[in-house]
Amino acid sequence: TGKEKTFTMPKKCPVCDFPVERRDIGTGSSAQKESAAYYCTNPTCPAKNQRGMEHFVSAFDIYEIGPKVIARFKDEGLISDAADLFALTEGDINTLERFGEKSAVNIIKSIQDHKQVSLARFIYSLGINNVGEQTSEDLAEHFHSLDNLMQAAEDEINNIENIGPIVSRSVSEWFAHKENIKFVKKLLANV
């Protein structure tokens, strides 16, 4: 119609003001390619943290906790990551405005009822880039334990059927970050 506007991708994250980037997805000797998506470079970006928690509760099937509840719990200082959800008590919740005793009971019950998940579901809940539900199943079937996966070399991951170099690099890099290992340990301690 002629009324269209030119769109320019922001150079900084609209939430935390850190630079955004397109990630390299090229492999080995092939031509280097960039992903279509743009990513905030801040590992502690509040938006990434919020979205990660939303993914986590979805993967754990904790339906009583949606995006607004997560945001409220974060704003109130009750949680800083998904592992903190498992340390919540009814007393933490029922004192909040617009959260009654029944809401608190339902939320805590839902968390407790969904504490135990399969290894594949647990891997999926971590939100590792390029690791969807099927890849999580493949990783769980191959490694049989979280410890084995955490210690696996990138080449070993890459040798699993249906897993290529992009996924193996994502998994290897995710477990190479100290903050991610710290989160997994906290999660396991709280579950």
Secondary structure, DSSP 8 states (H G I E B T S, - for coil): ----------SB-TTT--BEEEEE---TTS---EEEEEEE--TT-HHHHHHHHHHHHHHTT-TT--HHHHHHHHHTTS-SSGGGGGG--HHHHHTSTT--HHHHHHHHHHHHHTS---HHHHHHHTT-TT--HHHHHHHHHHH-SHHHHHH--HHHHHTSTT--HHHHHHHHHHHH-HHHHHHHHHHHHH-
